[in-house]
Amino acid sequence: MKSLQYSWKRAMKMNQNLIDLNNKYENLTYLDRLKALFEEFDPGKILVTTSMGGSSIVLLHLINKVAPRHPIHLIDTGYLFKETHAYKEHLMDQFDLNIVDVQPRKSSHDFTTKYQVWNNDTDFCCFINKVEPMAELKKGKDVWISGLLRFQNANRADKHIFEQSKGLLKFHPIIDMGPEDLNLYRTIYELPTHPLQYEGYGSIGCVHCTKKGKGREGRWQGQEKTECGLHV
């Protein structure tokens, strides 16, 4: 009984901490949210990831203002578009970003390639090439910064600035940006656009599971799947 009471009290305290953090950061600007986070938490315990998709540049630009050269991790599944790799190199050169490629285990990745697993089990393919390498990145970290946006799909519509995720504090500093906000920010700072956006790709992931389409409608087209597994 004491153990259950302790767990309940601990959970209640964690929930209150989340409420306090969300209330504290809600009315800050996107830039000030990041400034506050890097002041409040140990930078060495802060994990930053990017998908290098169409909207990624906004978060990367903001982070570069607050914490230049802070490591930014890109999960390179081995199936990213060549345009995504070129875009990454361009952003690294232009803004001196410290982008670190993270690959899946070679044996597991080779298995998904040999059997073209994406054709019949996209969840397993995502697990091998995205979720598993991300799990290694999370070790020893306290906060995970991600560029999720509420308008992107139903799964993200109710997310807050701070959330708990398997023992890690997730931080979504631009979660409440709308499409107009993104476009305005990119216009003001003249930020480079992912080349595939000019070709009609609203969301950009892996070659095998990304088609042209508005928003995220081109991701896993024809399936009920809307997330790779990193943010669920």
C-alpha positions as CSV (number, residue, x, y, z in Angstrom):
1,M,0.0,0.0,0.0
2,K,2.8,2.4,0.9
3,S,4.4,1.8,-2.5
4,L,1.1,2.6,-4.3
5,Q,0.7,5.8,-2.3
6,Y,4.3,6.8,-3.1
7,S,3.7,6.2,-6.8
8,W,0.5,8.2,-6.8
9,K,2.1,11.1,-5.0
10,R,5.1,11.1,-7.3
11,A,2.7,11.0,-10.4
12,M,0.7,13.9,-8.9
13,K,3.9,15.9,-8.3
14,M,5.1,15.3,-11.9
15,N,1.7,16.4,-13.3
16,Q,1.9,19.6,-11.3
17,N,5.4,20.3,-12.5
18,L,4.2,19.9,-16.1
19,I,1.3,22.2,-15.5
20,D,3.6,24.8,-13.9
21,L,6.1,24.5,-16.8
22,N,3.4,24.9,-19.4
23,N,1.9,27.9,-17.7
24,K,5.3,29.5,-17.4
25,Y,6.3,29.0,-21.0
26,E,2.9,29.5,-22.7
27,N,3.0,33.2,-23.0
28,L,6.6,33.5,-24.0
29,T,7.8,34.0,-27.6
30,Y,9.2,31.0,-29.4
31,L,12.7,32.4,-29.0
32,D,12.2,33.2,-25.3
33,R,10.9,29.7,-24.7
34,L,14.2,28.3,-25.9
35,K,16.2,30.8,-24.0
36,A,14.4,29.9,-20.8
37,L,14.9,26.2,-21.4
38,F,18.6,26.4,-21.9
39,E,18.9,28.6,-18.8
40,E,16.7,26.3,-16.7
41,F,18.2,22.9,-17.8
42,D,21.7,21.6,-18.2
43,P,22.5,22.0,-21.9
44,G,24.4,18.7,-21.9
45,K,21.2,17.0,-20.9
46,I,19.2,18.6,-23.7
47,L,18.6,16.4,-26.8
48,V,17.7,18.2,-30.1
49,T,16.4,16.2,-33.1
50,T,15.3,17.2,-36.6
51,S,13.6,15.4,-39.4
52,M,15.1,17.9,-41.9
53,G,11.6,18.2,-43.3
54,G,9.9,21.3,-44.8
55,S,9.2,23.1,-41.5
56,S,12.4,22.0,-39.7
57,I,14.4,25.1,-40.7
58,V,12.3,27.3,-38.3
59,L,13.2,25.4,-35.2
60,L,16.8,25.0,-36.3
61,H,17.1,28.7,-36.9
62,L,15.7,29.5,-33.5
63,I,18.0,27.1,-31.7
64,N,21.0,28.5,-33.5
65,K,20.1,31.9,-32.1
66,V,20.0,30.6,-28.6
67,A,22.6,27.8,-28.5
68,P,24.9,28.0,-31.5
69,R,26.7,24.7,-32.4
70,H,24.5,22.7,-30.0
71,P,24.3,19.2,-31.4
72,I,21.2,18.6,-33.6
73,H,20.6,14.9,-34.4
74,L,19.1,13.7,-37.6
75,I,18.0,10.1,-37.8
76,D,19.4,9.0,-41.2
77,T,17.2,6.0,-41.9
78,G,19.2,5.2,-45.0
79,Y,16.1,5.9,-47.1
80,L,16.1,9.7,-47.0
81,F,15.7,11.6,-50.3
82,K,19.0,12.8,-51.9
83,E,17.4,16.3,-51.8
84,T,17.1,16.0,-48.0
85,H,20.8,15.3,-47.7
86,A,21.7,18.2,-50.0
87,Y,19.4,20.5,-48.0
88,K,21.1,19.4,-44.7
89,E,24.5,20.2,-46.2
90,H,23.3,23.6,-47.4
91,L,21.9,24.5,-44.0
92,M,25.1,23.4,-42.2
93,D,27.1,25.6,-44.5
94,Q,24.8,28.6,-44.3
95,F,24.2,28.6,-40.6
96,D,27.2,26.7,-39.2
97,L,24.8,24.1,-37.7
98,N,26.2,21.1,-35.8
99,I,24.0,18.4,-37.4
100,V,24.9,14.9,-36.3
101,D,23.8,11.9,-38.5
102,V,22.5,8.9,-36.5
103,Q,22.1,5.6,-38.3
104,P,20.3,2.4,-37.4
105,R,22.1,-0.8,-36.6
106,K,23.6,-2.0,-39.9
107,S,22.4,-5.6,-39.6
108,S,18.8,-4.5,-38.9
109,H,18.9,-1.9,-41.6
110,D,20.2,-4.4,-44.1
111,F,17.4,-6.7,-43.2
112,T,14.7,-4.1,-44.0
113,T,16.5,-3.3,-47.3
114,K,16.8,-6.9,-48.4
115,Y,13.2,-7.8,-47.7
116,Q,11.8,-4.3,-48.5
117,V,10.0,-4.4,-45.2
118,W,8.3,-1.0,-45.9
119,N,6.1,-2.7,-48.5
120,N,4.2,-4.9,-45.9
121,D,5.1,-3.7,-42.4
122,T,5.9,0.0,-42.2
123,D,5.7,0.1,-38.4
124,F,8.5,-2.5,-38.1
125,C,10.6,-0.6,-40.7
126,C,10.1,2.6,-38.8
127,F,11.0,0.9,-35.5
128,I,14.2,-0.5,-36.9
129,N,15.4,2.6,-38.7
130,K,14.0,5.4,-36.5
131,V,12.6,4.4,-33.1
132,E,15.5,2.1,-32.1
133,P,18.3,4.5,-32.8
134,M,16.3,7.3,-31.1
135,A,16.1,5.2,-28.0
136,E,19.9,5.2,-27.8
137,L,20.0,9.0,-28.2
138,K,17.7,9.5,-25.3
139,K,19.9,7.8,-22.8
140,G,21.4,10.2,-20.2
141,K,19.1,13.1,-21.4
142,D,16.6,15.0,-19.4
143,V,14.8,17.1,-22.1
144,W,14.1,16.3,-25.8
145,I,13.4,19.3,-28.1
146,S,11.2,18.5,-31.1
147,G,9.6,20.7,-33.8
148,L,6.1,19.1,-33.7
149,L,3.2,21.4,-34.8
150,R,-0.4,21.0,-33.7
151,F,-1.8,21.5,-37.1
152,Q,0.1,18.7,-38.7
153,N,-2.3,15.8,-37.8
154,A,-4.9,14.7,-35.2
155,N,-2.3,13.0,-33.0
156,R,-0.4,16.3,-32.5
157,A,-3.5,18.5,-32.1
158,D,-3.7,18.2,-28.3
159,K,0.0,18.3,-27.5
160,H,1.4,20.8,-25.1
161,I,4.7,22.7,-24.9
162,F,5.9,20.3,-22.3
163,E,4.9,16.6,-22.0
164,Q,6.3,13.5,-20.3
165,S,7.4,10.7,-22.5
166,K,8.8,7.5,-21.0
167,G,10.8,9.3,-18.3
168,L,11.9,12.1,-20.6
169,L,10.6,15.7,-20.7
170,K,9.5,16.5,-24.2
171,F,9.7,20.2,-25.2
172,H,7.7,21.5,-28.2
173,P,8.7,25.2,-28.4
174,I,6.8,25.9,-31.7
175,I,3.9,23.5,-31.2
176,D,1.4,26.4,-31.5
177,M,2.8,27.9,-34.7
178,G,0.3,27.8,-37.6
179,P,1.1,27.6,-41.3
180,E,0.9,31.3,-41.6
181,D,3.3,31.8,-38.7
182,L,5.8,29.4,-40.3
183,N,5.6,31.1,-43.6
184,L,6.0,34.6,-42.1
185,Y,9.1,33.5,-40.1
186,R,10.7,31.9,-43.1
187,T,10.0,35.0,-45.2
188,I,11.3,37.5,-42.6
189,Y,14.6,35.6,-42.2
190,E,14.8,34.6,-45.8
191,L,15.3,30.9,-44.9
192,P,16.0,28.4,-47.6
193,T,13.2,26.0,-48.5
194,H,13.5,22.2,-48.8
195,P,13.8,21.7,-52.6
196,L,11.1,19.0,-52.6
197,Q,8.5,21.5,-51.4
198,Y,8.7,23.2,-54.8
199,E,7.7,19.8,-56.3
200,G,4.6,19.4,-54.2
201,Y,5.7,17.5,-51.2
202,G,4.0,18.9,-48.1
203,S,5.8,16.6,-45.7
204,I,9.1,14.8,-46.3
205,G,10.2,11.5,-44.8
206,C,11.7,8.4,-46.4
207,V,11.7,7.8,-50.1
208,H,9.5,4.6,-50.0
209,C,6.8,6.1,-47.8
210,T,6.5,9.7,-49.0
211,K,4.4,10.9,-51.9
212,K,3.4,14.3,-53.1
213,G,0.5,15.9,-51.3
214,K,-0.7,18.7,-49.1
215,G,0.4,18.7,-45.5
216,R,1.1,15.2,-44.3
217,E,-1.4,13.5,-46.7
218,G,1.5,12.1,-48.7
219,R,3.0,10.2,-45.8
220,W,2.2,6.5,-45.7
221,Q,-0.5,7.2,-48.4
222,G,-3.4,4.7,-48.4
223,Q,-2.7,3.6,-44.8
224,E,-4.1,4.5,-41.4
225,K,-0.6,5.2,-40.2
226,T,0.1,8.9,-39.5
227,E,3.3,8.7,-37.3
228,C,6.6,6.8,-37.5
229,G,6.5,6.0,-33.8
230,L,8.8,8.6,-32.4
231,H,6.0,10.9,-31.1
232,V,3.4,8.4,-29.9
